[in-house]
């Protein structure tokens, strides 16, 4: 019984910590750009504030943008501007690229095209050239592009080139 009570106390404390980590809703930090908000302040070195890294890599489609694991990043034609339309089951198949700090451009990516958008659940999703970014669960190795030109959850999905354009195939 003591063990169950201790476990419940730990879970309750963890819930309070998570609730305390939410955003204040003040969007005055950072500046607006055509590609969503962009915070130009330096990120600290703690893992909680490390921003997601977007780079470019060569695939069978040519150069496309990828996450820090080398997985292809996609845009979703159902999204409206920088507002994501992918939640629930969609986000399980097409996980959004989230960031707990300002996103950073790695090799081959254009830092001026990076931005962020706040999702309905309060998390911050990385955008590139105004497109919210997602990975695809069927891409399990760097360089795979299984989600390109794929229709799922009511619209098409495409990889993005470092220019912010979709590849010609």
PLY file of the C-alpha trace (Angstrom):
ply
format ascii 1.0
element vertex 169
property float x
property float y
property float z
element edge 168
property int vertex1
property int vertex2
end_header
0.00 0.00 0.00
2.84 2.38 0.86
4.40 1.63 -2.51
1.19 2.54 -4.36
0.82 5.76 -2.34
4.45 6.70 -3.07
3.94 6.02 -6.79
0.80 8.18 -6.84
2.66 10.99 -5.07
5.49 10.85 -7.64
2.98 10.86 -10.52
1.15 13.82 -8.99
4.40 15.76 -8.59
5.37 14.96 -12.17
2.00 16.24 -13.39
2.56 19.51 -11.54
6.02 19.89 -13.07
4.66 19.25 -16.56
1.80 21.70 -16.02
4.29 24.31 -14.85
6.31 23.95 -18.05
3.53 25.32 -20.25
3.75 28.59 -22.10
2.50 31.80 -20.60
0.81 32.51 -23.91
2.88 35.68 -24.33
4.06 35.73 -27.91
6.10 38.90 -27.48
9.39 37.02 -27.42
10.94 36.59 -30.82
9.87 38.33 -33.96
7.40 37.53 -36.68
8.65 36.58 -40.10
6.85 35.38 -43.21
7.68 31.86 -42.02
6.20 32.02 -38.51
7.69 33.36 -35.34
11.44 33.34 -34.98
13.28 33.78 -31.71
16.70 35.22 -32.36
17.91 34.98 -28.76
20.69 32.50 -28.10
19.63 29.11 -26.78
21.12 27.97 -23.50
23.03 24.73 -23.33
20.47 22.83 -21.24
18.69 20.06 -23.15
15.27 21.55 -22.35
15.97 24.65 -24.41
17.99 23.08 -27.20
16.29 23.86 -30.49
15.57 21.31 -33.18
18.14 21.20 -35.98
17.10 21.19 -39.64
19.76 20.29 -42.22
19.86 19.16 -45.84
20.80 15.70 -47.09
20.97 13.99 -50.46
18.22 11.43 -51.14
16.79 9.77 -54.24
14.75 12.98 -54.64
17.90 15.11 -54.53
18.68 17.41 -51.60
15.85 17.65 -49.06
15.63 18.96 -45.52
16.02 16.48 -42.67
15.88 16.42 -38.89
18.84 15.80 -36.54
18.54 12.02 -37.15
18.70 12.48 -40.93
14.99 11.67 -41.38
13.21 13.46 -44.21
10.93 16.34 -43.26
7.59 16.79 -45.02
4.91 19.43 -45.50
1.17 18.65 -45.49
-1.08 20.28 -48.07
-3.99 20.35 -45.62
-2.14 22.81 -43.36
-3.28 26.43 -43.60
-0.21 28.67 -43.65
1.79 27.90 -40.53
-1.23 26.32 -38.78
-1.00 22.54 -38.46
-3.97 20.37 -39.40
-2.34 17.12 -38.24
-3.41 15.87 -34.81
-4.40 12.56 -33.19
-3.91 9.58 -35.50
-2.38 11.83 -38.14
0.33 13.01 -35.73
1.07 9.39 -34.80
1.81 8.52 -38.43
3.30 11.94 -39.29
4.99 13.14 -36.06
5.43 16.92 -36.03
8.97 18.23 -35.63
8.82 19.89 -32.21
11.32 22.20 -30.59
11.80 23.41 -27.03
13.98 26.28 -28.15
14.65 28.27 -31.30
15.20 25.90 -34.25
18.67 25.94 -35.74
19.84 25.55 -39.31
22.36 22.79 -39.89
24.44 22.23 -43.00
22.57 23.07 -46.19
19.45 24.54 -44.55
18.54 28.23 -44.80
18.23 29.76 -41.30
16.06 32.58 -42.67
13.40 30.02 -43.66
13.12 28.54 -40.15
10.29 29.50 -37.85
7.87 28.02 -35.34
4.15 27.71 -34.82
2.24 26.92 -31.66
0.10 23.78 -31.84
-3.31 23.39 -30.19
-1.71 21.29 -27.44
0.74 24.09 -26.58
3.81 22.44 -28.11
5.95 24.35 -30.58
6.34 22.95 -34.09
9.18 23.89 -36.44
8.27 25.49 -39.78
10.39 25.88 -42.90
9.48 28.38 -45.61
6.11 28.73 -43.89
5.34 24.98 -43.79
4.89 23.08 -40.51
7.32 20.12 -40.62
6.69 16.42 -40.00
8.58 13.15 -40.18
6.96 9.92 -41.42
6.92 6.69 -39.38
7.68 4.59 -42.48
11.00 6.43 -42.88
13.16 4.47 -40.46
16.62 5.25 -41.86
18.29 8.49 -42.89
17.67 9.35 -46.52
14.40 7.46 -46.91
11.59 9.41 -48.60
8.69 6.96 -48.36
6.20 9.74 -47.56
6.87 11.91 -50.61
3.93 12.49 -52.95
1.78 10.40 -50.62
-1.92 10.98 -49.92
-2.85 10.47 -46.30
-5.27 12.08 -43.80
-7.04 14.07 -46.49
-4.18 15.62 -48.44
-0.78 15.14 -50.07
2.57 15.06 -48.26
5.84 16.21 -49.83
9.48 16.45 -48.85
10.96 19.94 -49.06
14.14 21.06 -50.76
16.42 23.54 -48.95
14.81 26.25 -51.12
11.47 25.48 -49.43
10.03 24.06 -52.65
8.78 20.52 -53.19
10.98 18.22 -55.31
9.94 17.58 -58.89
10.15 13.78 -58.23
0 1
1 2
2 3
3 4
4 5
5 6
6 7
7 8
8 9
9 10
10 11
11 12
12 13
13 14
14 15
15 16
16 17
17 18
18 19
19 20
20 21
21 22
22 23
23 24
24 25
25 26
26 27
27 28
28 29
29 30
30 31
31 32
32 33
33 34
34 35
35 36
36 37
37 38
38 39
39 40
40 41
41 42
42 43
43 44
44 45
45 46
46 47
47 48
48 49
49 50
50 51
51 52
52 53
53 54
54 55
55 56
56 57
57 58
58 59
59 60
60 61
61 62
62 63
63 64
64 65
65 66
66 67
67 68
68 69
69 70
70 71
71 72
72 73
73 74
74 75
75 76
76 77
77 78
78 79
79 80
80 81
81 82
82 83
83 84
84 85
85 86
86 87
87 88
88 89
89 90
90 91
91 92
92 93
93 94
94 95
95 96
96 97
97 98
98 99
99 100
100 101
101 102
102 103
103 104
104 105
105 106
106 107
107 108
108 109
109 110
110 111
111 112
112 113
113 114
114 115
115 116
116 117
117 118
118 119
119 120
120 121
121 122
122 123
123 124
124 125
125 126
126 127
127 128
128 129
129 130
130 131
131 132
132 133
133 134
134 135
135 136
136 137
137 138
138 139
139 140
140 141
141 142
142 143
143 144
144 145
145 146
146 147
147 148
148 149
149 150
150 151
151 152
152 153
153 154
154 155
155 156
156 157
157 158
158 159
159 160
160 161
161 162
162 163
163 164
164 165
165 166
166 167
167 168
